[in-house]
Amino acid sequence: MSQSTRRKVLRFLGTIIVVLLPVLLAIWFAHIRAVSETRNQLHSFAQLVLDKTERVILQADLARDAAEQYQGQACTPAHQQRMLNIIRGRLYINELIYAKGQRFLCSTVMTPTSPYFIPRADYKRKPDIAIYYYRDTPFFNGYKMTYMQRGNYVAVINPLSYSEVMSDDPALAWGMYDTVT
């Protein structure tokens, strides 16, 4: 190999090492940092979503606990007023329904002429918990709501209640995710 060819090869390799290697290393480190930050933000967002879900479920449990304290006859105006007073103090509960099994008898604002029979629950757990996701019922005609039943009381929750999360992290200030599709 001649001296000039050797110089040209070394010059070419030197250019690659001096120019391209730092650029490639910068791109590689930027990628690693972006992946790490994205993973951390997704973890933070997932934790916020889980916390929000727990708050919504807690509100449903508290509303049903308060409703179970009622001692009078079911579906009377006094009973409906009591249920209405309970949901007025709950941020994420849109309605309380009195039910016997899968037959929804009355809510705070209406008593159907015949009980509404809701199809099989999407989720069931013993002893008496049932959750119905995205159901359109006469109680919220035209709106697909989530119905969380424990015993004789069903808490009706708008699915958007789960989807709105806020954070004090400036990189993740506010988020909303789709709960239907």
N, C-alpha and C positions, 0 to 999 in steps of 0.2 A: 504494500500500500504506500503510495507516495505521500510526501510531506503535506502537500496542499489538500489532498483528499482527507488525510487525517485531521487537518485543521478544520476543514469544512464540517466533518462529522462531529468533532468536538464543539465547534461553534453551534451547530444545530442542537446537540444534546445540552449544551450550556444554556441556550435560549429556552429550551423546553424546561429545564430544571429551574431557571431563574424566573421565567414568566408563567408558564403553565402550571407548575407544581403549586405555587402559592394560591393561584386562582382556584385550582381544583380542591386544595385543602380548605380554602375559605368557603367554597360551595358545600363541601362535605360537612364542615362544622356548622354552617348555617342550617343545613338539613337536620342534623342531629338536634340542634337547639329548637328548631320549629316543631319537630316531632315531640320533643320533651314538653314544650309549652302547650302544645295542643292536647297532649295526654293529660297534663295537669289541669287545663281548663275544662276538659271533658269530665275529669274526675270531680272537680268542683261543681260543675253543673249537675252531674248525676247526684251528688250529695244534696244539693239544693232541691232537686226534684223529689228525692226520697223524703227529705224533711217536710216538704210541702204536702206530700201524700200522707204522711203520718199526721200532720195537722188536720187535714180534711177528714181522715178516718176518726181521729179523736173527737172532732166536732160532731160527727155522726153518732158516735158512741155516747157522748154526753147528752145529745138530744134524745136519743132512745132511752137512756137511763132516766132522764127527767120525765119523759112521757109515761114510762112504766109506773111512776109514782101515782098516777091518776087512779082513783078508787071508784068512780061513778060508772054509770052505764056508758057503753061505747057508742060513738057516732051521734051523740046528742049535741045540741048547740053548745052546751057547757064543755063537753069533751073537745069539740072542734076549736073552741076559743082557747082552751088550755094548750092544745097542740100549736095553735097560731102564736100564742105568747112564747112558747118554747123556741120556735124557729126565728122569731124576731130577734132573739139574742144570739143567734148563731150565724156567723158570716158566710159559711160555705153551704148551708142547708137551705134548699129552696122550698121544701115542702115535707111534711110528715104525713104518712098514710097509715091508717089502722087496717090491719090485715089478719085474716085467719088462714094460715098456710099460703097458698098461691091465690087466694081470693082477696082482692083489695076492696075493702068495704067503704071507707070514707077518707077524705083528706080534710085539711083545715077549711077549705072553701067549697067542697062539693061532696054529695053523697049520691052516687049513681043509683038509678032505680033498681038495677040488678048488679051484684058484685062483679067487678072486672076480674076475670081469670087471666093471670099472666102466665105465659108459657114457661117451661122449665128454666131454672136458673143457670147462668153461665158458670157460676162457682158456688159450691155448697161445702159447708164444713159443719161437723157435729158440734154442738147439739142442735142449734137452730139458726144458723147463719146462712144467708143466701145473698148473692150479688147478681144483679141483672144489668148487663152492660148495654148501653145505647138502645134503649127500648122506647118506642113511641106508644104511649098509653093515653087513655082519655083524660087523665089528670094533667098531662102536658101535651096536648094534641098538637102534632106538628113538630115537636122537639124531641130529639133522642137524648134521654137523660139516663143517668146511672142510678139504680135503685139498690140500696143496701139495707137488707132486712135482717133483723135479729128479733126473734120472738114474734110478737104481734105488731111491731112498729117498723115501718119502712122509711128510711131517710132518703129523700130525693136530692141528688146532687147534679149540678150542671157539670158536664165533663171538662168545661173550660176552667173550672175551679182548680183542677190539678195542674193545668198547663202554664200558669203564670208564675214565674219565679223571679225574685229580685235578689241582688247581691250588692255588697259594698265594695267588691273588687272592681276597680275601674276597667279592667280588661273584660269583665263579664258583668256589665251593669244591669242588664235586663234581658230576659229571654222568654220566649213563648214557643211551645212546641205543639204539634198537632196531635190531638188525642184520638182522632177518629180514623185517619187513613194510615 
